[in-house]
Amino acid sequence: LFADGHQPAVEPGNPDIVYSEWQQGNLFRTDRTTGGIVYIKPQPEPGDPPERFNWDAPILISPHSPTRLYYASQRVWRSDNRGDSWTPISADLTKNQDRILLPVMGRQWSSTAPWDLFAMSNYNTITSLAESPVQEGLLWAGTDDGLLQISADGGASWTATPVGDLPGVPATAFVNDIRADLYDADTVYVCLDNHKYGDFQPYLMKTTDRGRSWRSIAADLPDRHLVWRLVQDHVKPELLFVATEFGIFFTIDGGAKWIKLSGGVPTISFRDLVIQRRENDLVGASFGRGFYVFDDYTPLREIDEKVLAEEAILFPVRATPWYIQRRPLGQSGQASQGGAYYIADNPPFGAVFTYHLGQGFESLEDQRREVEKKLEKEWKDTAYAGYDALERERRQSEPAVLLTVRDADGNLVRTLNGPAKKGFHRVAWDLTYPTTSAIRTTSSSEGGGGRDQDPNSGFRAPPGAYSVTLSKRINGQVTDLGGPVDFKVVQVFDGVLDGTPPADTAAFMQQVAELHRGVSAASQAASLAFDRIENLEKALARSKTEPGGLDSELEAIKQRLYELDEALSGNRSKRQLGEPRVPTVAGRLRVASMTDGMSDYGPTATHRRAFEIATREFLEIDAGDKVLKGLGDRADRLEGAAAGLGGELREKDCRATPGGKALVDRMRRRFFVDQLPGSFIVGVGARVVDDELDV
């Protein structure tokens, strides 16, 4: 629509019918199937006074009929045909003052004094509407000039209550929101504010007798936190949420105590709230025209003061959808579209675990800093901790919270780390097993990357039944905190083509992952060996060894490592120039791995064949002459030769450099076969038995 846009409404059960407006009550109905927009603003009859619509006029869809609308100017209007026609059901419910004559800053002003009357809202207007979902026709209206109106007969008669009659509320307060209780017809909540008069106190009132008496439930809401909206949970009556000038708060006891909602909710002005009941999501609309979704707030229904005081609690996990995440732009997020193409983040993919820590687990250093912070704030001396205490802090492992996922048979699937601080926390499991990539401890250009790979990059777990437990690790001791909590991972879509069942795909990917573990470890071993050869060359340069005495041995080892690297990863010179290369073990393994993550179809014959060839070629690399064992033997001879030269290249020199003695020890191991479990069936008639090849 044109202009700023204000209160919207969506027809229950028919999300293609949307109501929206711009300033001064210009109301429209949109049909999202056609894009058609119909102007449906109520119009006065001849002889009626002009309508005064608020800048942000209230619109309400009746909870008793999805085609019945209520709208308000200084009067309340009703339509039973989605706004095609309107009937006023009240007289003027405001004080009906002349805003030009009202004092501003303590005095009256000339009619030419205002800078722009057209940029101001009308005054003496209705600002909020509500109908009891329990009793049809029990209506409430609130105004910008300090009145609350109630009708128990569908608008035939109205009773006014000045907001100044409510305890502690100033007579000039603006009615921001009226919310009828979902469970009791006599109960209503009212949000008010008086900031236009320099009063920023939060006013939040409740009646349980249709307005005959009121009490404040603002409780411990902070000062200057104007309250704009309130919503009530549709399952637990005492669970309320309020949108304030500085964030969103919730209460689990009907307003006796309020807790600020965190978890990604910023400290900004929120002007509207709504609950998506099917998903149990809380949606907040900000003054800055942004939307924030707090996914699945159901854990908040489980808490009370007793729960909050417990050391830890792990909440139920809702059923988790299993699907392939689409990338309509070819990549995730904005892809290559640039900053001008806005796209919001999706909720975390996978199973989301929610837990609460009563006190949290702090390290010795954190505890000390917390004490020092308080002393600093009070401008008191902070005693020096002492070297022994500082050393204990340095040696202490950071306290950790662990979430352990197991399958229906109790097999460990994944262990995740979570925040250890006090309060509510959420951790998402992306439905994958841990990666089988080797830990990268080198930045050698010969060996590949120089950082640990993403621990979330393993293959996907199949749909099925799982459980999660919560535990803590303090100084190496692991203690259970909660669980197990059972949950299900459910497949959302079936493909058009019949593929391999997800469980069978996971079994195939388990074999691929085990082979990948071996190939990755071998590649990393070769990378480490290159670094160690380089360090031995430096050690030789610093020794008194005659040139040529040991250089040829080192060169022979280096050249054999190049051959090994090419067998695993291909010709690097060709790769740098983009030339076609003979398929390698790593390349064929990548083909087999593409079974997972991009499709639910499962492995094709091509994927399975690539895996078979990769397995056979990987085993054949070491089967020919036990490459790494042979290199280890050469390194042994190299070390012995150094010792036979009168100690010019001493063993301690080798140990003093990264790669000397360590190289010899590492080279003695047969990395290839050690990385495959003894019972691993490779699928092409080869098996590793007691560290020996049996083909």
Residue pairs with C-beta under 8 A, 6 or more apart in sequence:
1 20
1 21
1 22
1 28
1 37
2 22
3 22
3 23
3 26
4 22
4 23
5 20
5 21
5 22
6 20
6 21
6 22
6 23
6 55
6 56
6 57
7 20
7 21
7 56
7 57
7 58
7 59
7 272
8 18
8 19
8 20
8 21
8 59
9 18
9 19
9 20
9 59
9 60
9 61
9 69
10 17
10 18
10 19
10 61
11 17
11 18
11 19
11 61
11 66
11 67
11 82
12 61
12 66
13 66
14 66
15 32
16 31
16 32
16 33
17 29
17 30
17 31
17 32
17 82
18 29
18 30
18 32
19 27
19 28
19 29
19 30
19 40
19 59
19 61
19 69
19 83
20 27
20 28
20 30
21 27
21 28
21 57
21 59
23 55
23 56
23 121
24 53
24 55
24 57
24 122
25 41
25 42
25 51
25 53
25 54
25 57
25 71
25 73
26 39
26 41
27 39
27 40
27 41
27 42
27 57
27 59
27 71
27 83
28 37
28 38
28 39
28 40
29 37
29 38
29 40
29 82
29 83
30 36
30 37
30 38
31 38
38 83
40 79
40 82
40 83
40 84
42 51
42 71
42 73
42 77
42 79
42 86
42 88
43 86
44 50
44 51
49 92
51 73
51 74
51 75
52 73
52 74
52 94
52 122
52 123
52 124
52 125
53 72
53 73
53 122
53 125
54 72
54 73
54 121
54 122
54 125
54 126
54 127
54 144
55 120
55 121
55 122
56 121
56 127
57 71
57 72
57 73
57 125
57 126
58 71
58 72
58 126
58 127
58 128
58 129
59 69
59 70
59 71
59 129
60 69
60 70
60 71
60 129
60 130
60 131
61 68
61 69
61 70
62 68
62 69
62 70
62 131
62 136
63 131
63 133
64 131
64 133
64 136
65 80
67 80
67 81
67 82
68 78
68 79
68 80
69 78
69 79
69 82
69 83
70 76
70 77
70 78
70 129
70 131
70 139
71 77
71 79
71 83
71 86
71 129
72 125
72 126
72 127
72 129
72 141
73 125
73 126
74 92
74 93
74 94
74 96
74 124
74 125
74 126
75 88
75 89
75 90
75 91
75 92
75 93
75 126
76 88
76 89
76 90
76 93
76 126
76 129
76 139
76 141
76 155
77 86
77 87
77 88
77 89
78 86
78 87
78 88
78 89
78 155
79 85
79 86
79 87
89 151
89 154
89 155
89 156
90 141
90 149
90 151
90 155
90 158
91 158
92 124
93 126
93 141
93 143
93 147
93 149
93 158
93 160
94 124
94 125
94 126
94 143
94 144
94 145
94 147
95 124
95 143
95 145
95 146
95 147
96 124
97 123
97 124
97 145
99 122
99 123
99 124
100 111
101 108
102 108
102 123
114 120
121 144
123 144
123 145
124 143
124 144
124 145
125 143
125 144
126 141
126 142
126 143
126 144
127 142
127 143
127 144
127 174
127 175
127 176
128 140
128 141
128 142
128 175
128 176
128 177
128 178
129 139
129 140
129 141
129 142
129 178
130 139
130 140
130 141
130 178
130 179
130 180
130 188
131 137
131 138
131 139
131 140
131 180
132 138
132 139
132 180
132 181
132 185
133 180
133 182
134 180
134 181
134 182
134 183
134 184
134 185
135 152
135 185
136 154
137 151
137 152
137 153
137 154
137 155
138 150
138 151
138 152
138 180
138 185
139 150
139 151
139 154
139 155
140 148
140 149
140 150
140 151
140 178
140 180
140 188
141 148
141 149
141 150
141 151
141 158
141 178
142 148
142 149
142 175
142 176
142 177
142 178
142 190
143 149
143 175
144 174
144 175
146 162
146 163
146 164
146 171
146 172
146 173
146 174
146 175
147 160
147 161
147 162
147 163
147 175
148 160
148 161
148 162
148 163
148 175
148 178
148 190
148 211
149 158
149 159
149 160
149 161
150 158
150 159
150 161
150 210
150 211
151 157
151 158
151 159
152 210
159 211
161 211
162 171
163 169
163 170
163 171
163 173
163 175
163 192
164 170
164 171
164 172
164 173
166 190
166 192
166 205
166 214
167 214
167 215
167 216
168 203
168 216
169 192
169 203
169 205
170 194
170 197
170 199
172 194
172 196
172 197
173 192
173 193
173 194
173 203
174 192
174 193
174 194
174 196
175 190
175 191
175 192
176 191
176 192
176 193
176 226
176 227
176 228
176 229
177 189
177 190
177 191
177 227
177 228
177 229
177 230
178 188
178 189
178 190
178 191
179 188
179 189
179 190
179 191
179 229
179 230
179 231
179 232
180 187
180 188
181 187
181 188
181 189
181 232
181 237
182 232
182 234
182 237
183 237
184 208
185 210
186 207
186 208
186 209
186 210
187 206
187 207
187 208
188 206
188 207
188 210
188 211
189 204
189 205
189 206
189 217
189 230
189 232
189 240
190 204
190 205
190 206
190 207
190 214
191 203
191 204
191 227
191 228
191 229
191 230
191 242
192 203
192 204
192 205
192 227
193 200
193 202
193 203
193 226
193 227
193 228
194 201
194 203
195 226
200 223
200 224
200 226
200 245
201 218
201 223
201 224
202 218
202 221
202 222
202 223
202 225
202 226
202 227
202 244
203 216
203 218
203 227
204 216
204 217
204 218
204 221
204 227
204 230
204 242
204 255
205 214
205 215
205 216
205 217
206 214
206 215
206 216
206 217
206 254
206 255
207 213
207 214
207 215
217 251
217 254
217 255
217 256
218 227
218 255
219 251
219 255
219 256
219 257
219 258
220 257
220 258
221 227
221 242
221 244
221 249
221 258
222 246
224 245
224 246
225 244
225 245
225 246
225 247
225 249
226 244
226 245
227 242
227 243
227 244
228 242
228 243
228 244
228 245
228 269
228 270
228 271
228 272
229 242
229 243
229 270
229 271
229 272
229 273
230 240
230 241
230 242
230 243
230 273
231 240
231 241
231 273
231 274
231 275
231 282
232 239
232 240
232 241
233 239
233 240
233 241
233 275
233 300
233 301
234 275
234 277
235 301
236 252
236 301
237 254
238 251
238 252
238 253
238 254
239 250
239 251
239 252
239 300
239 301
240 250
240 251
240 254
240 255
241 248
241 249
241 250
241 261
241 273
241 275
241 282
242 248
242 249
242 250
242 258
242 273
243 270
243 271
243 272
243 273
243 284
244 269
244 270
245 269
246 267
246 268
246 269
247 260
247 261
247 265
247 266
247 267
247 268
247 270
248 260
248 261
248 265
248 270
248 273
248 282
248 284
248 294
249 258
249 259
249 260
249 261
250 258
250 259
250 261
250 300
251 257
251 258
251 259
252 259
252 300
252 303
252 304
253 304
253 305
261 294
262 423
262 424
263 294
263 424
263 426
264 292
264 294
265 284
265 292
265 294
266 286
266 292
268 286
268 287
268 288
268 290
269 286
269 287
269 288
270 284
270 285
270 286
270 287
270 292
271 285
271 286
271 287
272 284
272 285
273 282
273 283
273 284
273 285
274 282
274 283
275 281
275 282
275 283
276 282
276 283
279 295
279 296
280 296
280 297
280 298
280 318
281 293
281 294
281 295
281 296
281 297
282 293
282 294
282 297
283 291
283 292
283 293
283 294
284 291
284 292
284 293
284 294
285 291
286 292
291 344
293 347
295 347
295 352
296 318
296 352
296 354
298 315
298 316
298 318
299 315
299 316
299 354
299 356
299 424
302 313
302 315
302 316
303 313
303 356
307 313
307 356
308 356
308 358
309 358
310 356
310 358
311 357
311 358
311 359
311 481
312 355
312 356
312 357
312 358
312 470
312 472
312 481
312 482
313 355
313 356
313 482
314 353
314 354
314 355
314 468
314 469
314 470
314 481
314 482
314 483
314 485
315 354
315 355
315 356
315 485
316 485
316 487
317 351
317 352
317 353
317 354
317 468
317 485
317 487
318 352
318 487
319 487
319 488
319 489
319 490
320 350
320 351
320 352
320 431
320 487
320 488
320 489
320 490
321 489
321 490
321 492
322 431
322 462
322 463
322 489
322 490
322 491
322 492
322 502
323 491
323 492
323 493
323 600
324 597
324 598
324 599
324 600
325 332
325 346
325 349
327 335
329 335
329 336
329 337
330 336
333 343
333 345
334 341
334 342
334 343
337 343
348 426
348 428
348 430
349 428
349 430
349 431
350 428
350 429
350 430
350 431
351 405
351 428
351 429
351 431
351 466
351 468
351 487
351 489
352 426
352 427
352 428
352 429
353 403
353 416
353 418
353 426
353 427
353 428
353 429
353 468
353 470
354 424
354 425
354 426
355 401
355 403
355 418
355 424
355 425
355 427
355 470
355 481
355 482
356 423
356 424
356 425
357 401
357 420
357 421
357 422
357 423
357 425
358 422
359 422
360 420
360 421
360 422
360 423
361 399
361 400
361 401
361 420
361 472
361 474
362 370
362 399
362 420
362 421
363 393
363 396
363 398
363 399
364 389
364 392
364 393
364 396
365 393
365 396
368 385
368 389
368 393
372 382
375 381
375 382
376 382
385 393
396 475
397 473
397 475
397 476
398 420
399 420
399 472
399 473
399 474
400 417
400 420
400 472
400 473
401 417
401 418
401 419
401 420
401 425
401 470
401 471
401 472
401 473
401 481
402 415
402 416
402 417
402 418
402 470
402 471
402 472
402 473
402 478
403 415
403 416
403 417
403 418
403 427
403 429
403 468
403 469
403 470
404 412
404 414
404 415
404 416
404 468
404 469
404 471
405 412
405 413
405 414
405 415
405 416
405 429
405 466
405 467
405 468
406 412
406 413
406 466
406 467
406 468
406 469
406 484
407 413
407 461
407 464
407 465
407 466
408 464
408 465
408 466
413 433
413 461
413 466
414 429
414 432
414 433
414 434
414 461
415 434
416 427
416 429
417 427
418 425
418 427
419 425
419 427
420 472
429 468
430 456
431 460
431 461
431 489
432 456
432 457
432 458
432 459
432 460
432 461
433 458
433 459
433 460
433 461
433 513
434 455
434 458
435 453
435 454
435 455
435 456
435 457
435 458
436 458
436 513
436 514
436 516
436 517
436 520
437 453
437 457
437 516
437 520
438 517
438 520
438 521
438 523
438 524
439 452
439 524
440 448
440 449
440 450
440 451
440 452
440 453
440 524
441 524
441 528
442 450
442 524
442 527
442 528
442 531
443 450
444 450
444 527
444 528
444 530
444 531
446 526
446 527
446 530
446 561
446 565
447 523
447 524
447 526
447 527
447 528
447 530
447 531
447 565
448 523
448 524
448 527
448 569
458 513
459 506
459 509
459 510
459 512
459 513
459 593
459 596
459 597
460 506
460 509
460 596
460 597
461 489
461 506
462 489
462 502
462 503
462 505
462 506
463 488
463 489
463 490
463 491
463 502
464 488
464 489
464 503
465 486
465 487
465 488
465 489
466 486
466 487
466 488
466 489
467 483
467 484
467 485
467 486
467 487
468 483
468 484
468 485
468 487
469 480
469 482
469 483
469 484
469 485
470 480
470 481
470 482
470 483
471 478
471 479
471 480
471 481
472 478
472 479
472 481
491 502
491 600
493 600
495 599
495 600
495 601
497 601
499 505
499 599
499 600
499 601
499 602
500 508
500 601
500 602
500 603
501 602
502 600
502 602
504 602
505 595
505 596
505 600
505 602
505 603
508 595
508 602
508 603
508 607
508 608
508 611
509 593
509 595
509 596
511 611
511 680
511 681
511 682
511 683
512 589
512 592
512 593
512 595
512 596
512 611
514 676
514 677
514 680
515 589
515 611
515 614
515 615
515 618
515 676
515 682
516 589
516 593
517 675
517 676
518 618
518 672
518 675
518 676
519 568
519 585
519 586
519 589
519 614
519 618
521 671
521 674
521 675
522 564
522 568
522 618
522 671
522 672
522 675
523 565
523 568
523 569
523 586
525 628
525 666
525 671
526 561
526 564
526 565
526 568
528 659
528 666
529 557
529 561
529 631
529 663
529 666
529 667
530 558
530 561
531 658
531 659
532 658
532 659
532 660
532 662
532 663
532 666
533 554
533 557
533 558
533 561
533 659
533 663
534 659
535 657
535 658
535 659
535 660
535 663
536 554
536 638
536 654
536 657
536 659
536 660
536 663
537 554
538 657
539 649
539 653
539 654
539 657
539 660
540 550
540 551
540 554
540 649
542 653
543 642
543 648
543 649
543 653
544 648
545 642
545 645
545 648
545 649
546 645
549 641
549 645
550 638
550 641
550 642
550 649
553 634
553 637
553 638
553 641
554 638
556 634
557 631
557 634
557 635
557 638
560 627
560 630
560 631
561 631
564 621
564 627
564 628
565 572
566 572
566 584
567 584
567 585
567 617
567 621
568 584
568 585
568 586
568 621
569 584
569 586
570 581
570 582
570 584
570 586
570 587
571 581
571 582
574 580
574 581
575 581
581 587
583 613
585 614
585 617
585 618
585 621
588 610
588 611
588 613
588 614
588 617
589 610
589 611
589 614
591 606
591 607
591 610
592 603
592 607
592 608
592 610
592 611
592 614
594 607
595 602
595 603
595 604
595 607
603 611
611 683
612 683
612 684
615 682
615 683
615 684
615 686
616 682
616 684
616 686
618 672
619 672
619 682
619 686
619 688
619 693
619 695
621 627
621 672
622 628
622 670
622 672
622 673
622 693
623 693
623 695
626 670
627 672
628 667
628 669
628 670
628 671
628 672
629 668
629 670
631 667
632 664
632 666
632 667
632 668
632 669
634 667
635 663
635 664
635 667
636 664
636 668
639 651
639 654
639 661
639 664
642 648
642 649
642 650
642 651
642 654
643 649
643 650
643 651
651 660
651 661
653 660
654 660
654 661
654 663
654 664
655 661
655 662
670 691
673 688
673 691
673 692
673 693
674 691
676 682
676 688
677 688
678 688
678 689
678 690
678 691
680 687
680 688
681 687
685 695
686 693
686 694
686 695
687 694
688 694
